[in-house]
Amino acid sequence: KDQQGTFSASAATEDCNKSKSSSADPDYCRRILVRDAKGSIREIILPKGLDLDRPKRTRTSFTAEQLYRLEMEFQRCQYVVGRERTELARQLNLSETQV
């Protein structure tokens, strides 16, 4: 979004705009209507791959002990992989993805 409240066009959006004169948008485009801060309704074009309907993932809340251990491990080695990652996840009662 730029300073004037309009959305900047990406390459995919530009391709969609080029086809505006045709009756159908390309398969990779999605048109939606949004209401701006002034109450005006605007049409914006987004790539269909952008999943706006998917609910956001809840943020993980780490305990103070988990944060301390994760920070210490990060200082020792920024990329924890393999057996070390599995073991750290088990010790902290987290998933490997969270580690």
Backbone as numpy.savetxt, mean C-alpha at the origin, in Angstrom:
# Nx Ny Nz CAx CAy CAz Cx Cy Cz
-1.50 13.43 -5.41 -2.34 14.61 -5.41 -1.46 15.84 -5.41
-1.75 16.82 -6.24 -0.91 18.01 -6.25 -1.52 19.11 -5.37
-0.88 20.28 -5.32 -1.29 21.34 -4.42 -2.67 21.90 -4.75
-3.13 21.80 -5.97 -4.42 22.36 -6.36 -5.57 21.40 -6.08
-5.28 20.24 -5.52 -6.32 19.29 -5.19 -6.71 18.37 -6.32
-5.94 18.38 -7.40 -6.22 17.46 -8.49 -5.23 16.31 -8.42
-5.60 15.21 -9.02 -4.74 14.04 -8.98 -3.78 14.05 -10.15
-2.52 13.76 -9.88 -1.52 13.67 -10.94 -1.76 12.40 -11.74
-1.49 12.47 -13.01 -1.73 11.32 -13.88 -0.51 10.42 -13.93
-0.74 9.13 -13.79 0.33 8.16 -13.97 0.31 7.73 -15.43
1.26 6.92 -15.82 1.31 6.45 -17.21 0.04 5.69 -17.56
-0.44 4.85 -16.65 -1.66 4.09 -16.93 -2.85 5.02 -17.06
-2.91 6.06 -16.21 -4.01 7.00 -16.28 -3.97 7.78 -17.58
-2.78 8.15 -18.03 -2.66 8.85 -19.30 -3.17 7.98 -20.44
-2.83 6.69 -20.40 -3.32 5.77 -21.43 -4.84 5.70 -21.39
-5.42 5.72 -20.19 -6.88 5.68 -20.06 -7.49 6.96 -20.61
-6.85 8.10 -20.35 -7.37 9.37 -20.85 -7.34 9.43 -22.37
-6.33 8.84 -22.98 -6.24 8.84 -24.44 -7.43 8.13 -25.06
-7.95 7.15 -24.33 -9.07 6.38 -24.87 -10.41 6.95 -24.44
-10.43 8.14 -23.84 -11.67 8.72 -23.33 -12.73 8.86 -24.42
-12.29 9.11 -25.63 -13.24 9.29 -26.72 -13.94 7.98 -27.09
-13.28 6.87 -26.81 -13.91 5.58 -27.12 -14.92 5.25 -26.02
-15.83 4.34 -26.31 -16.89 4.02 -25.36 -16.41 3.18 -24.19
-15.33 2.44 -24.35 -14.86 1.56 -23.28 -13.42 1.88 -22.92
-13.14 1.83 -21.63 -11.76 2.03 -21.16 -10.99 0.74 -21.36
-9.66 0.83 -21.42 -8.85 -0.39 -21.47 -9.12 -1.24 -20.22
-8.84 -2.53 -20.32 -9.10 -3.45 -19.21 -8.37 -3.08 -17.93
-7.28 -2.33 -18.03 -6.48 -2.02 -16.85 -6.86 -0.69 -16.21
-7.94 -0.05 -16.66 -8.36 1.25 -16.12 -9.65 1.12 -15.32
-9.79 1.98 -14.34 -10.98 2.01 -13.51 -11.34 3.47 -13.25
-12.55 3.86 -13.57 -13.01 5.23 -13.33 -13.84 5.24 -12.06
-13.57 6.21 -11.17 -14.38 6.36 -9.96 -14.72 7.83 -9.78
-15.82 8.09 -9.09 -16.23 9.45 -8.78 -15.90 9.73 -7.32
-15.29 10.88 -7.06 -14.95 11.27 -5.69 -15.44 12.68 -5.44
-15.76 12.98 -4.20 -16.17 14.32 -3.82 -14.96 15.02 -3.20
-14.61 16.20 -3.73 -13.45 16.91 -3.19 -13.86 17.74 -1.98
-12.92 18.46 -1.39 -13.16 19.23 -0.16 -14.22 20.32 -0.36
-14.38 20.80 -1.58 -15.36 21.85 -1.86 -16.75 21.28 -2.17
-16.87 19.97 -2.19 -18.15 19.34 -2.46 -18.38 19.00 -3.92
-17.44 19.37 -4.79 -17.59 19.05 -6.21 -17.27 17.58 -6.45
-17.98 16.99 -7.38 -17.72 15.60 -7.73 -16.79 15.57 -8.92
-15.71 14.80 -8.79 -14.72 14.67 -9.85 -14.58 13.21 -10.24
-14.25 13.00 -11.49 -13.98 11.65 -11.96 -12.47 11.47 -12.00
-11.99 10.39 -11.40 -10.57 10.08 -11.48 -10.42 8.68 -12.08
-9.30 8.47 -12.70 -9.03 7.20 -13.37 -7.83 6.56 -12.68
-8.00 5.33 -12.26 -6.95 4.60 -11.55 -6.72 3.26 -12.23
-5.54 2.70 -12.04 -5.31 1.34 -12.54 -6.20 0.36 -11.80
-6.76 -0.62 -12.48 -7.62 -1.61 -11.84 -6.86 -2.45 -10.81
-5.55 -2.57 -11.01 -4.74 -3.36 -10.08 -4.68 -2.77 -8.69
-5.04 -1.49 -8.55 -5.05 -0.83 -7.25 -6.29 -1.29 -6.50
-6.13 -2.11 -5.49 -7.26 -2.72 -4.79 -7.74 -1.80 -3.67
-8.66 -0.91 -4.00 -9.17 0.05 -3.02 -10.21 -0.57 -2.09
-10.77 -1.69 -2.47 -11.83 -2.31 -1.68 -11.29 -3.23 -0.58
-10.01 -3.58 -0.67 -9.42 -4.48 0.31 -9.26 -3.75 1.64
-9.67 -4.36 2.74 -9.49 -3.69 4.04 -8.02 -3.59 4.40
-7.67 -2.53 5.10 -6.27 -2.35 5.51 -5.90 -3.39 6.56
-4.65 -3.79 6.52 -4.12 -4.72 7.50 -3.99 -4.00 8.83
-4.35 -4.66 9.92 -4.19 -4.03 11.23 -2.72 -3.97 11.59
-2.31 -2.91 12.21 -0.92 -2.71 12.56 -0.54 -3.56 13.77
0.62 -4.19 13.71 1.09 -5.03 14.80 1.57 -4.16 15.95
1.09 -4.47 17.15 1.57 -3.79 18.35 2.58 -4.70 19.03
3.82 -4.25 19.08 4.88 -5.03 19.71 5.02 -4.64 21.17
5.38 -5.61 22.00 5.65 -5.30 23.40 7.03 -4.65 23.49
7.31 -4.04 24.64 8.61 -3.40 24.85 9.74 -4.43 24.71
9.52 -5.64 25.24 10.55 -6.69 25.15 10.78 -7.10 23.69
9.69 -7.27 22.94 9.83 -7.64 21.53 10.58 -6.57 20.76
10.23 -5.30 20.98 10.92 -4.21 20.30 12.40 -4.19 20.64
12.71 -4.37 21.92 14.11 -4.36 22.35 14.89 -5.48 21.66
14.35 -6.69 21.67 15.02 -7.83 21.04 15.16 -7.63 19.53
14.12 -7.12 18.89 14.18 -6.89 17.44 15.22 -5.82 17.10
15.27 -4.75 17.89 16.26 -3.69 17.66 17.68 -4.23 17.85
17.89 -5.01 18.89 19.22 -5.59 19.15 19.63 -6.51 18.00
18.71 -7.31 17.55 19.00 -8.22 16.44 19.29 -7.44 15.16
18.56 -6.34 14.94 18.77 -5.51 13.76 20.15 -4.86 13.79
20.59 -4.42 14.97 21.92 -3.83 15.09 23.01 -4.85 14.81
22.75 -6.09 15.21 23.73 -7.16 14.98 23.76 -7.55 13.51
22.60 -7.69 12.91 22.50 -8.13 11.52 21.18 -7.62 10.95
21.26 -6.80 9.90 20.04 -6.18 9.37 19.12 -7.16 8.67
19.64 -8.27 8.18 18.83 -9.25 7.48 18.85 -10.57 8.23
17.80 -10.82 9.02 17.69 -12.06 9.77 16.92 -13.05 8.90
17.57 -14.15 8.55 16.94 -15.13 7.66 17.14 -16.53 8.20
16.40 -17.45 7.61 16.59 -18.87 7.90 16.27 -19.26 9.32
17.15 -20.09 9.87 16.95 -20.65 11.20 16.91 -19.55 12.27
17.76 -18.53 12.12 17.79 -17.45 13.11 16.44 -16.72 13.16
15.87 -16.47 11.99 14.56 -15.79 11.92 13.47 -16.65 12.55
13.47 -17.93 12.23 12.49 -18.85 12.78 12.59 -18.91 14.30
13.81 -19.01 14.78 14.04 -19.10 16.23 13.65 -17.80 16.95
14.02 -16.66 16.37 13.67 -15.37 16.97 12.15 -15.20 17.00
11.47 -15.58 15.94 10.01 -15.51 15.89 9.39 -16.38 16.98
9.92 -17.58 17.14 9.41 -18.49 18.17 9.62 -17.91 19.56
10.83 -17.39 19.83 11.13 -16.84 21.14 10.26 -15.63 21.49
9.95 -14.82 20.47 9.17 -13.60 20.70 7.67 -13.80 20.52
7.28 -15.04 20.16 5.87 -15.36 19.92 5.30 -14.48 18.79
6.07 -14.35 17.71 5.67 -13.60 16.53 5.74 -14.51 15.32
5.16 -14.05 14.22 5.31 -14.81 12.98 6.65 -14.42 12.36
7.14 -15.23 11.44 8.39 -14.91 10.76 8.24 -13.63 9.96
7.06 -13.38 9.41 6.83 -12.15 8.66 6.96 -10.93 9.55
6.46 -11.01 10.78 6.57 -9.89 11.70 8.01 -9.63 12.11
8.81 -10.69 12.17 10.23 -10.52 12.47 10.91 -9.89 11.29
